[in-house]
Each structure stands twice: as structure tokens, then as C-alpha cells.
Amino acid sequence: MNTPHDEASAGAILTIDLGAIVANWRLLQGRAGRAACAAVLKADAYGLGAAQVGPALAAAGCRQFFVAHLDEAIALRPLLPHDASVSVLHGPMPGSEPAFVAHGVRPVLNSRAQLDGWRALAHRLDRELEAVVQVDTGMARLGLAPEELRGLAADPQAWAGVRIGLVMSHLACADEPAHPANAAQRRRFQLARRLLPAAPASLANSSGIFLGEDFHFDLVRPGAALYGIAPVTGAPSPLQPVLRLDARVIQVRHVEAGTAVGYGASWHSERPTRIATVAVGYADGWLRSGSNRGTAWFGDVPLPLVGRVSMDTITLDAGALAEGELQPGMAVTLIGGRAGLDAVAADADSIAYELLTGLGRRYTRRHVGACHGASPVAT
Ligand SMILES: *Cc1c(COP(=O)(O)O)cnc(C)c1O
């Protein structure tokens, strides 16, 4: 998982606190009451390492995992206990159904066509095959539409050979508790369940957990909140931060007043100052929309990002520090501590989901803070 260079040569080090992720999962499980708490590990656990996060959560007792793609499930499955389930949110691409069976992973069936493909395989293998069924309750993205459900309810053979392990839907506006779409989707979900064979149900993502008991059903499916993303827009978050990004200074230079910094000469120094060039750029997922915005921290001292974000570097106004205080090889903090994840993302007109899943492959990733089983934490 790690990049080949060691920490001495790393341009930036991403420290991922597995203990904090486990603590967040336990907090969410507590909020979910009698419902079970799954973990969503798609996009490599939102960029933080599914191969490390999955086993750490399994050791804490998590038994249901969701990813987006079949390939993600195939990579994850051998790292998890036998009695854990791995479900693939996208469901099977046409023709890929046998691979789900071969690897012991569950598809989420999102359409009549996906159901038909799965039922055909069950018929061919002459055995019952389990699946999750998703219904669309108002997002128009994935899931069976109400008219498809009515058609299926009228067809006694529709589910032949298919055991429904879970019925699920997904909320579009859960991070806004007052949004009327939440109650509307919940009502449609209840109606949809009546058209399906009886099965456990799941509606809530991270934010949905905080909408209250009515939204918990039998299983909740947090992703973001596990990774420290605030679940409710504008409200204080009860979750622990899990991530720290420390990036190293390549060079510090003195500049006179009126010096242009970076591509496009989009920033000029108003006074003599020092510019620190740091080894992180948009190729590392540091969004270019954060040009001339945001702050890195050297201890308690904020260093404003000035000039455009380049492919491999950003430039900071380090004028607040004494000469020689910041030197090549030293690190500034870009995420973590005073640089809260959600605020950093907002500085680039983005959201923490996008920031996390775009975190670059060039970072040295260091997983700390949890032991699973007898083996030490792999990095
Ligand atoms: C991504 C996803 C989740 C997790 O959502 P968060 O907002 O990250 O908690 C849950 N369910 C589905 C269907 C998803 O696509």
C-alpha cells in the first residue's frame, strides 16, 4: 500500500488514525440503537486504505461492508472474517454475475435488468443466491423505480432463486435535517418494502443516522462519518478527526515587495516576505481551486497559501516566521489540528468527501492507532 520511498525522502506524510476510525464506528453504532452498523469502504475507504480500515473495523465487531465496484470487493474479501458480508453497491455489470459467486460477495441489485441477470444465474446454478435490493425513493440515481416494483410484485416468478438479504435505499438530503425530502424518502421506502418479500432494511448513510431512530431500520451504512467528516451541515461534529497531512518544505526564499509568485502571476507580495515552497500540488489532490486560499500551519502559526496551486507544489507566505525558523525538510500541516478537514475542503470550494477520495498516491501513508488480531497493523 505504501509508496516505495521512506519517510525521510517523502514529500508529504498522511497519517491515518485507525483507532479514531474504530472510535467513530463505535459512536455511530451507539447512535444507531438496535440497528447494526455497517462500514462503507468504497474508493479505498475514501482514500484512507480499505486494506487497513476493513480489518480494523472487523476486529471491532463490524460485520457488514459496502464497496462500489466488484474489484474493490474482490480485493477486500480475503482480508475480512468469513462471517462478514461484502456488498457491491453498483451491482453486476452484465456478464459479471458469476464472479460475485466465485468471490463470495453480494451484489446490490439496482434495476430490473440486474435482477434478471442474477435470477438467471441462480437458475443456471440451480441454487438460491443472496442479494441486496436497492429501491429508488427520490434520488433517481440507482435502484428499482416504483413502477418496476409494482411490476415485480405482480410477477410471482420475479424473485425465484433470489434471497433478499437486505432492502436498501439512499437519502439525497440527509445532511440537512430539516429538508422535506428526508421524510418523503422514508415514506416511499416503507411503501416499497411492502411490495417486496420480507427482508431487513437499511436507509441511513452517515448523516441519516443523525436524523433519528425513524431512519435507522435494521442497518445503517456510514462512510464519511467513520473518516471524521461532519455529518450535519453547520453543526458541531461528535466525531474524531482521523487524518493528518504533513507536507515538507523544499525551499524558503526571501522576496521583495511586489514579487509575483507562481503561474499566471496571480499573487504579488505587498511587503518583503519569505515564500516557502512545499511538495504538494494538484497532482496530489490538492485542489487547484484552492489557489490563493487556505492556510498551512507551522505549529500555531498560520501560513497563507499564496499564488496558484501547481502540479507538484504550493507556495506559502511564511513572513510571519523568523528568518531560519522554517527550513527545507521541515513539515507544515495541511490537514489536521487547526486545519479541520471540512474547512480545508471549503477553502477549495469542495467537500471533504472529494478532498479525501482525491488524496494523492505520492503521499507516504502511515496507519497508526489500532491493533487487529495478533498481527501488527500493516502499512
Ligand atoms: C457512499 C454511500 C453511503 C455512505 O455515505 P456517507 O455519506 O459517506 O456516509 C451509503 N450508502 C450508499 C448507497 C452510498 O453510495
The ligand as an SDF file (V2000), in Angstrom:
LIG
                    3D

 15 15  0  0  0  0  0  0  0  0999 V2000
  -21.4920    6.2570   -0.2960 C   0  0  0  0  0  0  0  0  0  0  0  0
  -22.7400    5.6230    0.1760 C   0  0  0  0  0  0  0  0  0  0  0  0
  -23.0040    5.5010    1.5460 C   0  0  0  0  0  0  0  0  0  0  0  0
  -22.1530    6.1740    2.5910 C   0  0  0  0  0  0  0  0  0  0  0  0
  -22.4770    7.5490    2.5940 O   0  0  0  0  0  0  0  0  0  0  0  0
  -21.7870    8.5890    3.6080 P   0  0  0  0  0  0  0  0  0  0  0  0
  -22.4870    9.8650    3.3300 O   0  0  0  0  0  0  0  0  0  0  0  0
  -20.3520    8.6320    3.2310 O   0  0  0  0  0  0  0  0  0  0  0  0
  -21.9990    8.0560    4.9710 O   0  0  0  0  0  0  0  0  0  0  0  0
  -24.1250    4.7830    1.9330 C   0  0  0  0  0  0  0  0  0  0  0  0
  -24.9560    4.2450    1.0130 N   0  0  0  0  0  0  0  0  0  0  0  0
  -24.7560    4.3640   -0.3150 C   0  0  0  0  0  0  0  0  0  0  0  0
  -25.7070    3.7620   -1.2760 C   0  0  0  0  0  0  0  0  0  0  0  0
  -23.6390    5.0730   -0.7780 C   0  0  0  0  0  0  0  0  0  0  0  0
  -23.4500    5.2200   -2.0990 O   0  0  0  0  0  0  0  0  0  0  0  0
  1  2  1  0
  2  3  1  0
  2 14  2  0
  3  4  1  0
  3 10  2  0
  4  5  1  0
  5  6  1  0
  6  7  2  0
  6  8  1  0
  6  9  1  0
 10 11  1  0
 11 12  2  0
 12 13  1  0
 12 14  1  0
 14 15  1  0
M  END
$$$$
